[in-house]
């Protein structure tokens, strides 16, 4: 009797405890919800958009001039005058400096006088030769002397002309290496002239990219010295030879600079566009989740997370082209997908603004 009474008391106490908590025997509260259900995970989503996608090869190099020349003295002498300074634009053939040339001028005059005398003798001997009064051998020797002296006179004039130092190409004087009063020798470098149009960039590219890059492909150039501006350019030429030591080939990029803000030696970042796709379906790269080697994303459907495998194509500017797996209307999770699993309840905390769809 005592044991049976104890069991009844314990049973009533347990029932009272359960009823006091306001729960049913199935573990649910009176409103029918499961008190063990996990809270919704906050996520941020974006809807895929369509736009242009570019495949870009990026590289770095310094700007260079396509044409550059050293102005070399062809004769020696004292520098009498300098007509240009560094930074001055010059044309091919323009006089940059003058040497004294006194000795060469006298030698040219002497050669002209000697030539004039021989030409008079030759004209007089033509008549005598026609009359048979001069032997053929003597007449031929005189003709040879005239021709040789004419060449010597032309050479003396040419040497004298070299006392005017001229620009070999159009461009800008980037360096002056001589001063008035200096005595120079033949082959001394007096100036350096650089043609700033066009500027070029030599980019050394891994050989695996050889089939992708072609002449005339567009390029974008960013220069640290002009950080807020993007300069346009194109692939001017591509070397077909791969350097066996570096496994790279050389691409020459021609830079358009109508504003003339660029100079040789500036450091540049180059992006060569080798493929372009219009109206590509795009999502942020941050949405991608790698699942055992499979490219996937999470989308939100009816408040639940669903993992979906996708195919991807081009990537640039933080965006990825989706080639398969999405139609374009889905809400793709871009923040908070790290710990998601299919079926998890989610709560969207930030939808994209209307301007983000444009």
C-alpha positions as CSV (number, residue, x, y, z in Angstrom):
1,X,0.0,0.0,0.0
2,X,2.8,2.4,0.8
3,X,4.6,1.8,-2.5
4,X,1.4,2.3,-4.5
5,X,0.7,5.6,-2.7
6,X,4.2,6.8,-3.5
7,X,3.8,6.1,-7.2
8,X,0.5,8.0,-7.4
9,X,2.1,11.0,-5.7
10,X,5.1,11.1,-8.1
11,X,2.8,10.7,-11.1
12,X,0.6,13.6,-10.1
13,X,3.7,15.8,-9.4
14,X,5.2,15.2,-12.9
15,X,1.8,15.9,-14.6
16,X,1.6,19.1,-12.6
17,X,5.1,20.1,-13.7
18,X,4.3,19.5,-17.4
19,X,1.1,21.4,-17.3
20,X,2.8,24.3,-15.4
21,X,5.2,24.8,-18.3
22,X,2.4,25.2,-20.8
23,X,3.7,22.5,-23.1
24,X,2.0,19.6,-24.8
25,X,3.3,16.1,-24.7
26,X,4.6,16.4,-28.3
27,X,7.1,19.1,-27.4
28,X,5.3,21.9,-29.0
29,X,4.1,25.2,-27.4
30,X,0.4,26.0,-27.5
31,X,0.8,28.0,-30.7
32,X,2.0,24.9,-32.5
33,X,5.7,25.8,-33.0
34,X,8.6,23.6,-32.3
35,X,10.8,25.2,-29.5
36,X,13.9,23.4,-31.0
37,X,13.6,24.9,-34.5
38,X,16.9,26.8,-35.4
39,X,16.6,30.6,-35.9
40,X,16.7,31.9,-39.5
41,X,20.2,32.8,-40.8
42,X,20.6,36.4,-42.0
43,X,22.0,36.6,-45.5
44,X,22.4,39.2,-48.2
45,X,21.3,38.4,-51.7
46,X,21.7,39.8,-55.3
47,X,19.7,39.1,-58.4
48,X,21.9,38.1,-61.4
49,X,22.2,40.8,-64.0
50,X,23.2,40.9,-67.7
51,X,26.0,43.0,-69.1
52,X,29.2,43.0,-71.0
53,X,31.9,40.6,-69.9
54,X,35.6,40.9,-70.9
55,X,38.4,38.5,-70.8
56,X,41.5,40.5,-70.0
57,X,45.2,39.6,-69.7
58,X,46.9,42.0,-67.3
59,X,50.5,42.9,-67.2
60,X,52.9,45.7,-66.1
61,X,55.7,47.5,-67.9
62,X,57.2,50.9,-68.5
63,X,56.3,53.2,-71.3
64,X,58.9,53.6,-74.1
65,X,59.3,55.6,-77.2
66,X,58.8,53.7,-80.5
67,X,61.5,55.9,-82.1
68,X,64.6,57.3,-80.4
69,X,67.8,58.6,-81.8
70,X,71.2,59.8,-80.7
71,X,72.5,62.9,-82.6
72,X,76.1,62.1,-83.4
73,X,78.7,64.5,-84.7
74,X,80.1,63.5,-88.1
75,X,83.0,66.0,-88.0
76,X,85.0,67.5,-85.3
77,X,85.2,71.2,-84.3
78,X,84.3,73.8,-81.7
79,X,80.6,74.3,-80.8
80,X,79.7,77.9,-81.8
81,X,76.0,77.9,-81.1
82,X,73.2,75.7,-79.7
83,X,69.7,76.4,-81.1
84,X,67.5,74.1,-79.0
85,X,67.1,73.0,-75.4
86,X,65.7,70.0,-73.7
87,X,61.9,69.6,-74.0
88,X,61.9,71.4,-77.4
89,X,59.9,69.7,-80.2
90,X,62.0,69.5,-83.4
91,X,61.5,68.3,-87.0
92,X,63.7,65.9,-88.9
93,X,66.5,68.0,-90.6
94,X,66.1,70.9,-88.2
95,X,69.5,72.5,-87.2
96,X,70.2,71.9,-83.5
97,X,73.7,73.3,-83.2
98,X,76.5,74.7,-85.3
99,X,80.3,74.0,-85.3
100,X,83.0,76.5,-86.4
101,X,83.7,74.8,-89.7
102,X,86.4,77.3,-90.7
103,X,88.9,74.7,-91.9
104,X,86.3,72.7,-93.8
105,X,85.0,75.9,-95.5
106,X,88.5,76.7,-96.8
107,X,89.0,73.1,-98.0
108,X,85.7,73.3,-99.8
109,X,86.7,76.5,-101.5
110,X,90.1,75.1,-102.5
111,X,88.4,72.0,-104.0
112,X,86.1,74.3,-106.0
113,X,89.0,76.3,-107.4
114,X,90.9,73.2,-108.4
115,X,87.8,71.8,-110.1
116,X,87.2,75.0,-112.1
117,X,90.8,74.9,-113.4
118,X,90.5,71.3,-114.5
119,X,87.2,71.9,-116.2
120,X,88.7,74.8,-118.3
121,X,91.6,72.5,-119.3
122,X,89.3,69.8,-120.2
123,X,87.1,72.0,-122.4
124,X,90.2,73.3,-124.2
125,X,91.6,69.8,-124.8
126,X,88.2,68.7,-126.2
127,X,88.9,70.8,-129.3
128,X,92.4,69.7,-129.6
129,X,91.3,66.1,-129.2
130,X,88.8,66.5,-132.0
131,X,91.6,67.8,-134.3
132,X,93.9,64.9,-133.4
133,X,96.4,67.1,-131.6
134,X,96.1,65.4,-128.2
135,X,96.7,61.7,-127.7
136,X,93.7,59.6,-126.6
137,X,95.6,58.5,-123.5
138,X,96.3,62.0,-122.3
139,X,92.7,63.1,-123.0
140,X,91.3,60.2,-120.9
141,X,93.6,61.0,-118.1
142,X,92.4,64.6,-118.0
143,X,88.8,63.5,-118.0
144,X,89.5,61.2,-115.1
145,X,91.2,64.1,-113.2
146,X,88.1,66.2,-113.7
147,X,85.8,63.5,-112.4
148,X,88.0,62.8,-109.4
149,X,88.2,66.5,-108.5
150,X,84.4,66.9,-108.9
151,X,83.9,64.1,-106.3
152,X,86.5,65.7,-104.0
153,X,84.6,69.0,-104.3
154,X,81.3,67.4,-103.4
155,X,82.9,65.6,-100.5
156,X,84.3,68.8,-99.2
157,X,80.9,70.5,-99.4
158,X,79.3,67.5,-97.6
159,X,81.9,67.7,-94.8
160,X,81.2,71.4,-94.4
161,X,77.4,70.7,-94.2
162,X,78.1,68.4,-91.3
163,X,79.1,71.5,-89.2
164,X,75.3,72.1,-88.9
165,X,74.1,69.4,-86.5
166,X,70.6,68.4,-87.6
167,X,67.8,66.3,-86.0
168,X,67.6,62.8,-87.6
169,X,63.9,62.3,-86.7
170,X,60.8,64.2,-85.6
171,X,60.6,64.3,-81.8
172,X,61.5,66.1,-78.6
173,X,65.0,66.9,-77.3
174,X,65.2,64.8,-74.2
175,X,68.9,65.3,-73.5
176,X,71.5,67.8,-74.4
177,X,75.1,66.6,-73.9
178,X,77.1,69.5,-75.2
179,X,77.8,73.2,-74.4
180,X,78.9,76.2,-76.4
181,X,82.7,76.2,-76.6
182,X,83.1,72.5,-76.3
183,X,85.5,70.9,-78.8
184,X,84.0,67.7,-80.1
185,X,85.3,64.8,-82.1
186,X,83.5,62.7,-84.8
187,X,81.0,60.2,-83.3
188,X,80.5,62.2,-80.1
189,X,76.8,62.2,-79.0
190,X,75.5,65.7,-78.7
191,X,71.7,65.3,-78.3
192,X,69.1,62.6,-77.8
193,X,65.8,62.9,-79.6
194,X,62.7,60.9,-78.8
195,X,59.5,60.6,-80.8
196,X,56.6,60.6,-78.3
197,X,54.0,59.6,-80.9
198,X,53.3,56.8,-80.4
199,X,54.4,55.6,-77.0
200,X,54.6,51.8,-76.7
201,X,54.8,49.2,-74.0
202,X,56.6,45.9,-74.3
203,X,54.8,43.2,-72.4
204,X,56.3,39.8,-71.9
205,X,53.5,37.2,-71.7
206,X,53.5,33.5,-70.8
207,X,53.5,31.2,-73.8
208,X,50.1,29.7,-72.8
209,X,48.5,33.0,-73.9
210,X,50.0,33.0,-77.4
211,X,46.9,31.6,-79.1
212,X,44.6,34.1,-77.3
213,X,46.4,37.4,-78.2
214,X,46.2,38.9,-81.7
215,X,47.3,42.2,-83.3
216,X,44.7,45.0,-83.1
217,X,43.1,43.7,-79.9
218,X,42.1,46.7,-77.6
219,X,44.0,47.5,-74.5
220,X,43.5,49.7,-71.4
221,X,46.5,51.4,-69.9
222,X,46.6,52.8,-66.4
223,X,49.6,55.0,-65.4
224,X,50.5,55.7,-61.8
225,X,51.4,59.3,-62.7
226,X,47.9,60.0,-64.0
227,X,45.8,57.8,-61.7
228,X,42.4,59.1,-62.6
229,X,42.6,58.5,-66.3
230,X,42.4,55.4,-68.5
231,X,44.3,55.5,-71.7
232,X,43.3,53.5,-74.7
233,X,45.7,51.4,-76.9
234,X,45.9,48.3,-79.0
235,X,48.2,45.4,-79.7
236,X,50.5,46.7,-82.5
237,X,52.4,43.5,-83.0
238,X,53.2,40.1,-81.4
239,X,56.5,38.3,-81.7
240,X,56.0,34.7,-82.9
241,X,59.2,33.6,-81.0
242,X,59.0,32.3,-77.4
243,X,62.0,32.9,-75.2
244,X,63.1,29.5,-74.1
245,X,64.7,30.8,-70.9
246,X,61.6,32.7,-69.7
247,X,58.9,30.8,-71.6
248,X,57.4,34.2,-72.7
249,X,56.7,36.0,-75.9
250,X,56.7,39.8,-76.5
251,X,53.6,41.8,-77.3
252,X,54.0,45.4,-78.3
253,X,51.2,47.7,-77.2
254,X,50.7,51.1,-78.9
255,X,49.3,53.8,-76.5
256,X,47.0,56.5,-77.7
257,X,47.8,59.8,-75.9
258,X,46.1,62.7,-77.6
259,X,46.4,64.8,-74.4
260,X,50.2,64.3,-74.4
261,X,50.2,63.6,-70.7
262,X,52.4,60.5,-70.9
263,X,56.2,60.3,-71.1
264,X,58.7,57.5,-71.6
265,X,59.7,55.7,-68.4
266,X,56.3,56.0,-66.7
267,X,55.1,52.8,-65.0
268,X,52.0,51.4,-66.6
269,X,49.4,48.6,-65.9
270,X,48.1,47.1,-69.1
271,X,44.9,45.1,-69.7
272,X,44.6,43.4,-73.1
273,X,41.0,42.5,-74.0
274,X,41.1,39.2,-75.9
275,X,37.5,38.2,-75.6
276,X,34.2,40.1,-75.3
277,X,30.7,38.8,-74.5
278,X,27.6,41.0,-74.6
279,X,24.6,40.3,-72.3
280,X,26.4,37.8,-70.2
281,X,24.6,36.6,-67.0
282,X,26.7,37.9,-64.1
283,X,26.9,37.4,-60.4
284,X,29.4,38.7,-57.8
285,X,32.4,36.4,-57.4
286,X,31.8,36.4,-53.6
287,X,28.7,34.3,-54.2
288,X,30.7,31.3,-55.4
289,X,31.0,28.3,-53.0
290,X,33.4,25.5,-53.8
291,X,31.8,22.2,-52.8
292,X,34.3,19.4,-53.2
293,X,35.5,20.7,-56.5
294,X,32.1,21.7,-57.8
295,X,31.2,25.4,-58.4
296,X,28.0,26.2,-56.6
297,X,25.9,29.0,-55.2
298,X,23.1,29.3,-52.7
299,X,19.8,30.7,-53.7
300,X,16.8,31.7,-51.5
301,X,13.4,30.0,-52.3
302,X,10.4,30.4,-50.0
303,X,12.7,31.4,-47.1
304,X,14.9,28.4,-47.4
305,X,18.5,28.1,-48.7
306,X,19.0,25.9,-51.8
307,X,22.5,25.0,-53.0
308,X,22.7,24.9,-56.8
309,X,25.6,23.8,-59.1
310,X,26.4,26.3,-61.8
311,X,28.7,26.6,-64.8
312,X,31.0,29.7,-65.0
313,X,32.8,31.5,-67.8
314,X,34.6,34.8,-67.9
315,X,35.6,36.7,-64.8
316,X,36.5,40.3,-64.4
317,X,36.0,43.3,-62.1
318,X,34.7,41.1,-59.3
319,X,32.0,39.5,-61.4
320,X,31.6,35.9,-62.8
321,X,29.8,34.9,-65.9
322,X,27.2,32.2,-65.3
323,X,26.8,29.9,-68.3
324,X,24.6,27.2,-66.7
325,X,22.4,26.7,-63.6
326,X,20.7,30.0,-63.3
327,X,18.0,31.7,-65.3
328,X,18.5,35.3,-64.0
329,X,15.5,35.8,-61.6
330,X,17.0,34.0,-58.6
331,X,18.0,35.6,-55.3
332,X,21.6,34.5,-55.0
333,X,23.3,34.7,-51.6
334,X,26.4,36.8,-51.7
335,X,27.0,37.3,-47.9
336,X,26.4,34.7,-45.2
337,X,26.6,31.6,-47.4
338,X,29.7,30.2,-45.6
339,X,27.8,28.0,-43.2
340,X,24.6,27.4,-45.1
341,X,23.2,24.0,-46.0
342,X,20.3,23.2,-48.2
343,X,17.0,23.6,-46.3
344,X,18.3,26.1,-43.8
345,X,15.9,28.9,-43.0
346,X,17.2,32.2,-44.0
347,X,16.3,35.8,-43.5
348,X,17.2,38.4,-46.2
349,X,18.7,41.4,-44.5
350,X,19.5,43.5,-47.5
351,X,18.0,43.4,-51.0
352,X,19.8,45.1,-53.9
353,X,18.7,48.6,-54.7
354,X,16.9,49.3,-57.9
355,X,20.0,51.1,-59.3
356,X,22.0,47.9,-58.8
357,X,19.9,46.2,-61.5
358,X,20.8,48.7,-64.1
